[in-house]
């Protein structure tokens, strides 16, 4: 959109921009949400209290993402024991997992590591919401901040995040820099848990991934032929996890299209940055969600990755960049 197209009003927020509000009920009480509207049907909510993760996304009034039964619970309720992370997983468009472990719980030398670690439960600092006119035709809504995962006698990791949506475009770009702010080398890992749900995800949705597919276990093996199919909610459904070896050399891509509601999402990322991709298919009654999960290491816990020598390492002062692009569609590509 061009600046001169807005001569009919005095406030850009009449059409697009940021809104900030605080949730005031139950386990969500005190949690801040920063909402971004593109001005073309896209609406997303970002939670500074939960690692600047993206808690929801809508296109043209259709919810795209899965929401946890407890909502965006306050980080004060976090427990790192075993599977307690699941009591308040932020869900939504992006839940960040890491930065020192992800996958199932484990114990190393008496230290316990819960499922998916704790970055998504840490509040952000230095949060900034900016409306940037780069020229007369290009306006960017940029939300940024830093999340620090640190401890005494342990790793000192910083996640610097920027989320950008351009005025009039239904596209979102998430850019992360993960930096070792300490003075010793630090093993690290990151997985982006992208969670899609009803009414976007239903039996009419088409999932497209150009890949060679490997089931995680016997349960996934039983559903291998139908890995790309979305069935109706099924009581007592057992989760199925598939590992995808993407055929694209440079840019990984996965897309979902709902012809009935005429909405879709295309996820793109650099294979050099995020060479591994996992699909989580959980189509149970009351737990109806499809997860797409690019990561910088295979989906295994810290203990397993260290034993296999598959855990990436950041040297003191070193950083790595990661980028996800979401294109929200009202017409099929």
C-alpha positions as CSV (number, residue, x, y, z in Angstrom):
1,X,0.0,0.0,0.0
2,X,1.1,3.5,-0.7
3,X,1.1,6.4,1.9
4,X,-1.2,8.5,-0.3
5,X,-3.9,5.8,-0.2
6,X,-4.5,6.8,3.4
7,X,-5.8,10.3,2.8
8,X,-9.3,9.3,3.9
9,X,-8.3,8.9,7.6
10,X,-6.1,10.4,10.2
11,X,-4.9,7.3,12.0
12,X,-3.2,4.3,10.4
13,X,-4.5,2.1,13.3
14,X,-8.0,2.5,11.8
15,X,-6.8,-0.1,9.2
16,X,-3.6,-1.8,10.5
17,X,-0.9,-1.7,13.1
18,X,-0.2,-2.7,16.7
19,X,-2.5,-3.1,19.7
20,X,-1.2,-4.0,23.2
21,X,-3.4,-5.4,25.9
22,X,-3.2,-7.5,29.1
23,X,-5.2,-10.7,29.7
24,X,-7.1,-10.5,33.0
25,X,-8.6,-13.9,33.7
26,X,-7.5,-17.2,35.2
27,X,-4.0,-18.6,34.5
28,X,-3.6,-15.9,31.8
29,X,-3.9,-13.0,34.3
30,X,-1.2,-10.4,33.8
31,X,0.1,-11.8,30.4
32,X,0.6,-9.1,27.8
33,X,-0.3,-9.6,24.1
34,X,0.9,-7.4,21.3
35,X,-1.4,-7.8,18.3
36,X,-0.4,-7.0,14.7
37,X,-2.9,-6.3,11.9
38,X,-1.6,-6.2,8.3
39,X,-4.6,-4.3,6.9
40,X,-5.3,-7.1,4.5
41,X,-7.0,-9.7,6.7
42,X,-4.0,-11.0,8.7
43,X,-4.1,-10.7,12.5
44,X,-1.5,-12.2,14.8
45,X,-0.8,-12.1,18.5
46,X,2.7,-12.1,20.0
47,X,3.3,-12.8,23.7
48,X,6.4,-10.9,25.2
49,X,5.8,-12.8,28.4
50,X,6.3,-16.1,26.7
51,X,9.5,-15.7,24.7
52,X,8.0,-13.5,22.0
53,X,6.2,-16.5,20.6
54,X,3.2,-16.1,18.3
55,X,0.2,-17.2,20.2
56,X,-2.5,-17.0,17.5
57,X,-3.0,-16.1,13.8
58,X,-6.1,-15.4,11.9
59,X,-6.8,-14.7,8.2
60,X,-10.0,-13.1,7.1
61,X,-11.6,-14.0,10.4
62,X,-10.6,-17.7,10.2
63,X,-8.5,-19.0,13.1
64,X,-5.5,-20.8,11.8
65,X,-3.7,-22.0,14.9
66,X,-4.2,-24.5,17.7
67,X,-4.7,-23.0,21.2
68,X,-3.8,-24.8,24.4
69,X,-6.8,-25.5,26.8
70,X,-5.2,-23.2,29.4
71,X,-4.5,-20.4,26.9
72,X,-1.3,-18.3,27.2
73,X,-0.7,-19.1,30.9
74,X,1.5,-16.8,33.0
75,X,5.2,-18.0,33.1
76,X,5.1,-18.0,36.9
77,X,3.2,-21.3,36.6
78,X,6.1,-23.0,34.7
79,X,7.4,-26.3,36.0
80,X,10.3,-28.0,34.4
81,X,9.6,-31.5,35.7
82,X,9.3,-34.2,33.1
83,X,6.2,-33.4,31.0
84,X,4.9,-30.5,33.0
85,X,5.7,-28.2,30.0
86,X,2.6,-29.6,28.4
87,X,0.4,-28.0,31.2
88,X,0.9,-24.6,29.6
89,X,2.6,-25.0,26.2
90,X,1.9,-21.6,24.5
91,X,0.8,-23.4,21.3
92,X,-0.2,-20.9,18.6
93,X,1.6,-20.2,15.3
94,X,5.1,-20.5,16.8
95,X,6.2,-22.1,20.1
96,X,10.0,-22.0,20.4
97,X,11.6,-25.1,21.9
98,X,15.1,-25.1,23.4
99,X,17.6,-23.6,23.8
100,X,19.6,-26.3,25.7
101,X,17.3,-29.3,25.0
102,X,14.2,-30.3,23.2
103,X,12.2,-33.5,22.8
104,X,11.5,-36.0,25.7
105,X,12.7,-35.4,29.2
106,X,16.1,-36.7,30.3
107,X,18.5,-36.7,33.2
108,X,22.2,-36.0,32.9
109,X,24.5,-36.3,35.9
110,X,21.6,-35.7,38.3
111,X,20.3,-32.7,36.4
112,X,16.8,-33.1,35.0
113,X,15.8,-31.6,31.6
114,X,12.1,-31.3,31.0
115,X,10.3,-31.7,27.6
116,X,11.2,-28.9,25.2
117,X,13.2,-26.9,27.8
118,X,12.1,-23.4,28.9
119,X,12.7,-20.7,26.4
120,X,9.0,-20.4,25.6
121,X,8.3,-19.7,29.3
122,X,10.8,-16.8,29.7
123,X,9.6,-13.1,29.4
124,X,11.3,-10.9,26.8
125,X,13.3,-7.7,27.6
126,X,13.8,-4.5,25.5
127,X,10.5,-5.1,23.6
128,X,9.9,-2.6,20.8
129,X,7.0,-2.2,18.5
130,X,7.8,0.0,15.5
131,X,5.9,1.3,12.5
132,X,8.6,1.9,9.9
133,X,7.9,3.7,6.6
134,X,10.9,2.7,4.4
135,X,9.6,4.9,1.5
136,X,6.3,6.1,0.2
137,X,5.2,2.6,-0.7
138,X,6.6,0.3,2.0
139,X,5.6,0.3,5.6
140,X,6.8,-2.4,8.0
141,X,5.3,-3.3,11.4
142,X,8.3,-4.7,13.3
143,X,8.2,-6.2,16.8
144,X,11.5,-7.1,18.5
145,X,13.1,-8.0,21.8
146,X,15.5,-10.3,23.6
147,X,15.0,-13.4,25.7
148,X,17.8,-14.5,28.0
149,X,18.2,-18.2,29.0
150,X,20.9,-18.1,31.6
151,X,22.0,-19.5,34.9
152,X,25.0,-19.3,37.3
153,X,27.6,-22.0,36.4
154,X,25.8,-22.7,33.2
155,X,25.0,-21.5,29.7
156,X,24.4,-17.8,29.0
157,X,22.3,-17.8,25.8
158,X,20.4,-14.8,24.3
159,X,17.6,-15.0,21.7
160,X,17.3,-11.8,19.8
161,X,14.0,-11.9,17.9
162,X,12.3,-9.7,15.3
163,X,8.9,-10.3,13.8
164,X,7.9,-8.3,10.7
165,X,4.6,-7.8,8.8
166,X,4.3,-5.4,5.9
167,X,1.3,-3.1,5.5
168,X,-1.1,-4.6,3.1
169,X,0.7,-8.0,2.9
170,X,-0.4,-11.3,4.4
171,X,3.2,-12.4,5.1
172,X,5.1,-12.7,8.3
173,X,8.9,-13.1,8.8
174,X,10.4,-14.2,12.0
175,X,14.2,-13.6,12.4
176,X,16.2,-15.0,15.3
177,X,19.7,-14.5,16.4
178,X,20.8,-17.0,19.1
179,X,24.0,-15.8,20.7
180,X,26.3,-17.3,23.3
181,X,26.8,-14.4,25.6
182,X,29.0,-16.4,27.9
183,X,32.7,-17.2,27.9
184,X,32.7,-20.9,27.4
185,X,31.3,-23.1,24.5
186,X,27.7,-24.0,24.9
187,X,25.7,-26.8,23.3
188,X,22.4,-25.4,21.9
189,X,19.4,-26.5,19.9
190,X,16.2,-24.8,18.7
191,X,13.0,-26.2,17.3
192,X,10.1,-24.1,16.0
193,X,6.8,-25.8,16.9
194,X,4.3,-24.4,14.4
195,X,0.8,-25.5,15.5
196,X,-2.3,-25.4,13.2
197,X,-5.8,-26.1,14.4
198,X,-9.6,-25.9,13.7
199,X,-11.4,-24.4,11.8
200,X,-8.4,-24.1,9.5
201,X,-7.4,-27.7,10.1
202,X,-10.2,-30.1,9.3
203,X,-10.8,-33.1,7.0
204,X,-10.7,-30.9,3.8
205,X,-7.2,-29.6,4.4
206,X,-4.4,-30.6,2.0
207,X,-0.8,-30.9,3.4
208,X,2.0,-30.6,0.9
209,X,5.6,-31.5,1.7
210,X,8.1,-32.6,-1.0
211,X,10.1,-35.1,1.1
212,X,11.1,-38.7,1.9
213,X,9.1,-39.7,5.0
214,X,10.2,-41.9,7.9
215,X,7.9,-42.8,10.8
216,X,9.2,-42.3,14.3
217,X,7.7,-45.5,15.8
218,X,5.1,-48.3,15.3
219,X,2.2,-45.9,15.8
220,X,3.5,-43.6,13.0
221,X,4.3,-46.7,10.9
222,X,0.6,-47.7,11.0
223,X,-0.4,-44.3,9.6
224,X,2.5,-43.8,7.1
225,X,0.4,-44.2,4.0
226,X,-1.9,-41.4,5.2
227,X,0.7,-39.0,6.7
228,X,-0.5,-36.1,4.5
229,X,-4.2,-36.7,5.1
230,X,-6.1,-34.8,7.8
231,X,-9.0,-36.9,9.2
232,X,-11.9,-35.9,11.4
233,X,-11.3,-35.8,15.2
234,X,-10.9,-39.4,16.5
235,X,-11.4,-40.5,20.1
236,X,-8.3,-42.2,21.6
237,X,-6.1,-41.1,18.7
238,X,-2.4,-41.7,19.4
239,X,0.0,-39.1,18.2
240,X,1.9,-39.9,15.0
241,X,5.3,-38.3,14.4
242,X,7.0,-38.3,11.0
243,X,10.5,-37.2,10.0
244,X,10.8,-35.5,6.6
245,X,14.0,-35.5,4.6
246,X,13.2,-32.5,2.4
247,X,14.2,-32.8,-1.3
248,X,14.8,-29.1,-1.7
249,X,18.5,-28.2,-1.3
250,X,18.2,-24.6,-0.2
251,X,14.7,-23.6,0.9
252,X,12.5,-25.9,2.9
253,X,8.7,-25.6,2.3
254,X,5.5,-27.0,3.7
255,X,2.0,-25.8,2.9
256,X,-1.6,-26.3,4.0
257,X,-4.6,-25.4,2.0
258,X,-8.3,-25.5,3.0
259,X,-10.4,-25.3,-0.1
260,X,-13.6,-25.1,1.8
261,X,-12.7,-21.9,3.7
262,X,-10.3,-20.6,1.0
263,X,-7.4,-20.1,3.4
264,X,-3.9,-21.5,3.5
265,X,-0.4,-21.2,4.9
266,X,3.0,-21.7,3.3
267,X,6.0,-22.1,5.6
268,X,9.5,-21.5,4.3
269,X,12.9,-21.7,5.9
270,X,16.6,-22.1,5.1
271,X,17.8,-25.7,5.0
272,X,21.3,-24.6,5.9
273,X,19.9,-23.0,9.1
274,X,17.3,-25.6,9.9
275,X,18.2,-28.9,8.2
276,X,15.7,-31.1,10.1
277,X,11.9,-31.2,9.8
278,X,9.3,-33.1,11.9
279,X,5.6,-33.4,11.4
280,X,3.4,-33.9,14.5
281,X,-0.1,-35.4,13.6
282,X,-2.4,-35.3,16.6
283,X,-6.0,-35.7,15.5
284,X,-7.7,-36.7,18.7
285,X,-11.1,-35.6,19.9
286,X,-10.4,-32.5,22.0
287,X,-6.7,-32.5,21.0
288,X,-6.9,-31.7,17.3
289,X,-3.7,-30.2,16.0
290,X,-1.1,-30.5,13.2
291,X,2.4,-29.5,14.1
292,X,5.2,-28.6,11.5
293,X,8.6,-28.3,13.2
294,X,11.8,-27.2,11.5
295,X,14.9,-27.5,13.8
296,X,18.7,-27.3,13.8
297,X,19.2,-30.8,15.2
298,X,17.4,-34.1,15.0
299,X,14.3,-34.4,17.3
300,X,15.9,-36.1,20.3
301,X,16.6,-35.0,23.9
302,X,19.8,-33.4,25.1
303,X,21.3,-36.7,26.4
304,X,20.8,-38.5,23.1
305,X,22.1,-35.6,21.0
306,X,25.2,-35.3,23.1
307,X,25.9,-39.0,23.0
308,X,25.5,-39.1,19.2
309,X,27.6,-36.0,18.7
310,X,24.6,-34.3,17.0
311,X,24.2,-31.3,19.3
312,X,25.3,-28.0,17.7
313,X,27.7,-25.9,19.7
314,X,28.1,-22.1,20.0
315,X,31.6,-20.9,21.0
316,X,31.9,-18.0,23.3
317,X,30.6,-14.9,21.6
318,X,29.4,-16.8,18.6
319,X,25.9,-16.5,17.1
320,X,23.7,-18.2,14.6
321,X,20.8,-16.8,12.6
322,X,17.4,-18.4,11.8
323,X,14.5,-17.3,9.7
324,X,11.0,-18.5,9.2
325,X,8.6,-17.1,6.6
326,X,4.8,-17.6,6.7
327,X,2.8,-16.7,3.7
328,X,-1.0,-16.6,4.5
329,X,-3.1,-17.4,1.4
330,X,-6.6,-16.6,0.2
331,X,-5.8,-18.3,-3.1
332,X,-4.0,-21.6,-3.6
333,X,-0.5,-21.3,-4.9
